[in-house]
Amino acid sequence: MFCAKCGSPLEEGSRFCKSCGAAAENSPVQPWQPQAGGQPVQPQPVQPQPAGPSAYPPPATPSFQYAQPTVPPPEYKKPRKKRHIGCLIVLFLFLALVGTGLYFVARFSWLPPRDLGVDYTEEDFDRAMEKIGMQISFMGQSGEDLKTLIEEHRDERLAIDDYNWAFSNYEERSFELTPAEATAFINEIAPPFSWFEDAQMKVFPDGHSAGSYKVRFDKIKQELIPDIAGQIPDELARLLPDTFNLYMEGDFEIRENEVYVPDKLARLEAGDVPLQPVIGDLADSDRDVVFDYAERIYKQIPDLMIHTLKINDEGNFEVDVYMPTQVTVTKK
């Protein structure tokens, strides 16, 4: 035993500490002695307690998943030029100028359009048809018989909707037409159905081109722009002639079925009336919209795709197109 006060050893049975005199009974402190043969006490494992509710639960880890669209995304297409009401007004102005300017000269619509000095022969037309690779059957007639039939009905104005048109055997075609061959093709391919007559196509040495036409405006209103014609005020519609002569000069090309006019036209005249104040000085976007209506001419043929139509260095019209090579026309 040891003294609880000073820590000195106590003799067995002694009631007082010889060192400090403190009573031994007040010193119950015993030094720690390991038990003989005893095993050390192993700590008891602590059982994990279920986590109780927390006033602020930890935020859930966000999970982002991409939902596959139920409809595949549309194929990308080059943005088209926008049509809007302002462009309709522009077209009305265009038509108004044509109408008022030709009011007194409409009586002379029998006059031919401007002569560009481009003549063609039957051989030019035959070469054009061979290069293009198109076969036409009209009312069961083709070849030389078709030429005879067309000549007999050249001065008639046949409505496109009165006939069935079947286009087949589509192919990718590439060819060049001289100005004479292009002029022959426009005038001779289907005169009774055409929106133009007495057309001439000319290419200048610097690469820009000119076109001179007699426009069958009454036929165009019915077949190409009925949506626009229906919106022309009656006061203006009465001024518009059935035909007028049109002359255009400048740069243009077609890419993937779209007409591009990169610069303002050098000349644009209806009869002797210049139209630059209305068309030539427009902003590019509005001017392009007006020329968009020209696309309706060739878009009458389903699935036709003109990849390129431009003037090459030789002064010819270079064409790369997906087109039908067989056309069959029958009466409804």
Phi, psi and omega per residue, in radians:
M1 nan 2.816 -3.136
F2 -2.313 2.659 3.132
C3 -1.212 2.320 -3.137
A4 -1.265 -0.313 -3.067
K5 -1.627 -0.892 -3.078
C6 -1.909 -0.209 3.107
G7 1.469 0.128 3.125
S8 -1.306 2.598 3.098
P9 -1.151 2.505 3.124
L10 -1.855 2.466 3.037
E11 -1.266 2.555 -3.114
E12 -1.086 2.260 3.126
G13 1.508 -0.139 3.135
S14 -1.287 2.438 -3.128
R15 -1.720 -0.183 -3.131
F16 -2.345 2.627 3.057
C17 -1.399 2.214 -3.132
K18 -1.193 -0.353 -3.080
S19 -1.502 -0.793 -3.051
C20 -2.072 -0.195 3.140
G21 1.391 0.144 3.130
A22 -1.282 2.561 -3.136
A23 -1.149 2.363 -3.118
A24 -1.232 -0.464 -3.057
E25 -1.256 -0.310 3.093
N26 -1.530 0.166 -3.109
S27 -2.115 1.270 -3.102
P28 -1.358 0.027 -3.046
V29 -1.195 2.245 3.111
Q30 -2.036 2.413 3.051
P31 -1.218 2.586 -3.131
W32 -1.267 2.239 3.087
Q33 -2.169 2.211 3.058
P34 -1.195 2.441 3.141
Q35 -1.220 2.402 3.138
A36 -1.119 2.344 3.090
G37 1.248 0.026 -3.101
G38 -1.338 2.729 3.108
Q39 -1.750 2.412 3.097
P40 -1.065 2.474 -3.133
V41 -1.253 2.184 3.115
Q42 -1.505 2.362 3.109
P43 -1.152 2.456 3.130
Q44 -1.394 2.370 3.109
P45 -1.135 2.453 3.125
V46 -1.562 2.154 3.133
Q47 -1.335 2.314 3.112
P48 -1.137 2.369 3.124
Q49 -1.643 2.457 3.103
P50 -1.058 2.403 -3.134
A51 -1.184 2.259 3.116
G52 -1.420 2.997 3.141
P53 -1.122 2.543 3.139
S54 -2.015 2.556 3.136
A55 -1.189 -0.454 3.137
Y56 -2.247 1.470 -3.141
P57 -1.070 2.541 3.138
P58 -1.101 2.517 -3.124
P59 -1.152 2.500 3.121
A60 -1.257 2.506 3.108
T61 -1.212 2.147 -3.103
P62 -1.143 2.544 3.118
S63 -2.227 2.059 -3.127
F64 -1.850 2.222 3.117
Q65 -2.236 2.455 3.114
Y66 -1.594 2.052 3.114
A67 -1.466 2.141 3.119
Q68 -1.156 2.312 -3.137
P69 -1.146 2.498 3.113
T70 -1.274 -0.425 3.104
V71 -2.058 2.239 -3.117
P72 -1.079 2.561 -3.124
P73 -1.114 2.552 -3.130
P74 -1.153 2.653 3.114
E75 -1.158 2.405 -3.111
Y76 -1.175 2.336 3.076
K77 -2.263 2.543 3.123
K78 -1.065 2.330 -3.115
P79 -0.985 2.383 3.119
R80 -1.537 2.809 3.063
K81 -1.269 2.396 -3.027
K82 -1.402 2.475 2.998
R83 -1.810 2.442 3.121
H84 -2.647 3.059 -3.056
I85 -1.035 -0.662 3.132
G86 -0.967 -0.612 -3.133
C87 -1.284 -0.520 3.051
L88 -1.128 -0.721 3.107
I89 -1.078 -0.721 3.095
V90 -1.018 -0.759 -3.135
L91 -1.158 -0.666 3.095
F92 -1.055 -0.744 3.108
L93 -1.076 -0.722 3.105
F94 -1.020 -0.843 -3.117
L95 -1.187 -0.631 3.137
A96 -1.105 -0.749 -3.137
L97 -1.149 -0.697 3.076
V98 -1.061 -0.811 -3.070
G99 -1.161 -0.887 -3.100
T100 -1.186 -0.644 -3.131
G101 -1.201 -0.510 -3.095
L102 -1.783 0.157 -3.057
Y103 -1.009 -0.737 -3.086
F104 -1.584 -0.262 -3.130
V105 -1.835 -0.043 3.132
A106 -1.059 -0.488 3.113
R107 -1.110 -0.347 -3.109
F108 -1.834 0.558 -3.119
S109 -1.184 -0.212 3.085
W110 -1.255 -0.243 3.117
L111 -1.156 2.475 -3.130
P112 -1.274 2.771 3.058
P113 -1.215 3.060 -3.090
R114 -1.016 2.345 3.130
D115 -1.490 2.080 3.135
L116 -1.704 0.056 3.111
G117 1.337 0.344 3.135
V118 -1.811 1.850 3.101
D119 -1.800 2.739 3.113
Y120 -2.480 2.814 3.139
T121 -2.123 3.048 3.085
E122 -1.081 -0.581 3.120
E123 -1.139 -0.598 3.086
D124 -1.099 -0.728 3.119
F125 -1.152 -0.750 3.138
D126 -1.083 -0.719 3.116
R127 -1.146 -0.689 3.128
A128 -1.084 -0.786 -3.130
M129 -1.144 -0.628 3.113
E130 -1.187 -0.742 3.117
K131 -1.131 -0.742 -3.116
I132 -1.220 -0.631 3.091
G133 1.400 0.620 -3.101
M134 -1.910 2.353 3.060
Q135 -1.934 2.290 -3.073
I136 -2.138 2.347 3.024
S137 -2.145 2.071 -3.131
F138 -2.118 2.034 -3.129
M139 0.933 0.672 3.099
G140 1.435 0.016 -3.112
Q141 -1.856 2.510 3.086
S142 -2.630 2.996 3.099
G143 1.082 -2.402 -3.100
E144 -1.147 -0.598 3.109
D145 -1.104 -0.631 3.113
L146 -1.182 -0.688 3.097
K147 -1.031 -0.740 3.135
T148 -1.129 -0.755 -3.141
L149 -1.105 -0.735 3.138
I150 -1.111 -0.722 -3.128
E151 -1.118 -0.627 3.126
E152 -1.186 -0.505 -3.081
H153 -1.961 0.322 -3.032
R154 -1.003 -0.719 -3.041
D155 -1.498 -0.008 3.112
E156 -1.426 2.796 3.069
R157 -2.112 1.673 -3.107
L158 -1.574 2.436 -3.135
A159 -1.461 2.308 -3.129
I160 -1.036 -0.682 -3.068
D161 -1.245 -0.161 3.120
D162 -1.479 0.001 -3.068
Y163 -2.291 2.713 3.024
N164 -1.623 2.334 -3.120
W165 -2.100 2.106 3.121
A166 -2.023 2.109 3.132
F167 -1.949 2.268 -3.050
S168 -2.596 3.106 3.129
N169 0.924 1.019 -3.129
Y170 -1.265 2.453 3.137
E171 -2.530 2.747 2.937
E172 -1.444 2.188 -3.095
R173 -2.251 2.530 3.055
S174 -2.335 2.284 -3.113
F175 -2.797 2.930 3.065
E176 -2.166 2.427 3.065
L177 -2.124 2.346 3.015
T178 -1.256 2.842 3.077
P179 -0.960 -0.658 3.122
A180 -1.161 -0.730 3.129
E181 -1.185 -0.699 3.110
A182 -1.128 -0.720 3.117
T183 -1.108 -0.746 3.123
A184 -1.092 -0.741 -3.111
F185 -1.105 -0.786 -3.114
I186 -1.090 -0.703 -3.050
N187 -1.414 -0.500 -2.952
E188 -1.911 -0.160 -3.038
I189 -1.148 -0.697 3.133
A190 -2.874 1.194 -3.047
P191 -0.938 -0.736 -3.101
P192 -1.145 -0.394 -3.110
F193 -1.757 -0.156 -2.961
S194 -1.246 2.648 3.048
W195 -1.588 -0.059 -3.121
F196 -2.368 2.730 2.999
E197 -2.553 2.834 -3.114
D198 0.912 0.744 -3.122
A199 -1.408 2.588 3.008
Q200 -2.419 2.384 3.110
M201 -2.072 2.167 -3.094
K202 -2.217 2.496 3.065
V203 -2.038 2.238 3.138
F204 -1.518 2.818 -3.106
P205 -1.006 -0.523 -3.115
D206 -1.442 -0.001 3.048
G207 1.767 -0.238 3.088
H208 -1.468 2.887 -2.983
S209 -2.225 2.933 3.081
A210 -2.408 2.585 3.082
G211 -2.329 2.391 3.118
S212 -2.217 2.247 -3.019
Y213 -2.515 2.680 2.791
K214 -1.718 2.084 -3.044
V215 -1.632 2.182 3.034
R216 -1.476 1.446 -2.966
F217 -1.208 -0.585 3.104
D218 -1.084 -0.649 3.130
K219 -1.282 -0.651 3.097
I220 -1.109 -0.730 3.131
K221 -1.043 -0.673 -3.086
Q222 -1.358 -0.635 -2.951
E223 -1.915 -0.473 -3.084
L224 -1.856 -0.707 -3.068
I225 -2.242 0.855 3.125
P226 -1.099 -0.524 3.128
D227 -1.164 -0.649 3.107
I228 -1.367 -0.729 -3.120
A229 -1.029 -0.606 -3.137
G230 -1.217 -0.263 -3.134
Q231 -1.770 -0.022 3.131
I232 -1.331 2.195 3.117
P233 -0.986 2.565 -3.098
D234 -1.026 -0.645 -3.119
E235 -1.076 -0.629 3.117
L236 -1.393 -0.683 -3.095
A237 -1.058 -0.591 -3.124
R238 -1.182 -0.369 -3.129
L239 -1.489 -0.302 -3.033
L240 -1.365 2.245 -3.135
P241 -1.347 2.846 3.079
D242 -1.278 -0.567 3.107
T243 -2.411 2.679 2.989
F244 -2.746 2.787 3.132
N245 -1.590 2.374 -3.099
L246 -2.196 2.355 3.085
Y247 -2.258 2.255 3.127
M248 -2.280 2.470 3.124
E249 -2.509 2.261 -3.134
G250 2.827 -2.771 3.127
D251 -1.925 2.414 3.056
F252 -2.742 2.829 2.990
E253 -2.790 2.897 3.091
I254 -2.057 2.267 3.076
R255 -2.291 2.116 3.131
E256 0.855 0.889 3.049
N257 1.246 0.199 3.125
E258 -2.019 2.355 3.094
V259 -1.428 2.281 3.102
Y260 -2.095 2.226 3.056
V261 -2.079 1.591 -2.973
P262 -1.140 -0.537 -3.131
D263 -2.226 2.849 3.075
K264 -1.080 2.461 -3.115
L265 -1.101 2.477 3.124
A266 -1.185 -0.677 3.128
R267 -2.570 2.477 3.057
L268 -2.603 1.930 -3.015
E269 -2.362 2.415 2.984
A270 -1.897 1.901 -2.965
G271 1.126 -2.169 3.088
D272 -1.808 0.207 -3.078
V273 -1.692 2.034 3.085
P274 -1.286 2.373 -3.099
L275 -1.852 0.108 3.130
Q276 -1.008 -0.628 3.124
P277 -1.030 -0.424 -3.124
V278 -1.734 -0.828 -3.066
I279 -1.697 -0.780 -2.990
G280 -1.126 -0.555 -3.061
D281 -1.750 0.204 3.094
L282 -1.252 2.773 2.955
A283 -1.069 2.647 -3.057
D284 -0.959 -0.738 -3.069
S285 -1.124 -0.774 -3.141
D286 -1.214 -0.669 3.136
R287 -1.120 -0.693 3.129
D288 -1.121 -0.611 -3.136
V289 -1.108 -0.713 3.111
V290 -1.059 -0.754 -3.132
F291 -1.277 -0.277 3.074
D292 -1.025 -0.521 -3.111
Y293 -1.180 -0.365 3.059
A294 -1.137 -0.460 -3.137
E295 -1.118 -0.418 -3.132
R296 -1.132 -0.379 -3.118
I297 -1.069 -0.894 -3.089
Y298 -1.587 -0.272 3.091
K299 -1.352 -0.011 2.981
Q300 -1.115 -0.436 3.129
I301 -1.541 2.048 -3.088
P302 -1.113 2.432 3.063
D303 1.144 0.119 3.031
L304 -1.173 2.349 3.110
M305 -2.360 1.879 3.074
I306 -1.507 1.815 -3.139
H307 -1.185 -0.841 3.070
T308 -2.567 2.483 2.939
L309 -2.476 1.966 -3.062
K310 -2.640 2.991 3.095
I311 -1.701 2.190 -3.107
N312 -1.594 -3.083 -3.071
D313 -1.162 -0.369 3.129
E314 -1.484 -0.019 -3.128
G315 1.402 0.364 3.098
N316 -1.887 2.833 3.083
F317 -1.520 1.984 -3.098
E318 -1.709 2.204 -3.007
V319 -2.228 2.324 3.009
D320 -2.237 2.002 -2.905
V321 -2.573 2.587 2.935
Y322 -1.779 2.064 -2.921
M323 -2.585 2.797 3.008
P324 -1.361 2.484 3.104
T325 -1.841 -0.021 3.097
Q326 -2.325 2.191 3.123
V327 -2.204 2.199 3.140
T328 -2.144 2.203 -3.076
V329 -2.116 2.216 3.108
T330 -2.328 2.750 3.130
K331 -1.350 2.454 3.101
K332 -1.276 nan nan
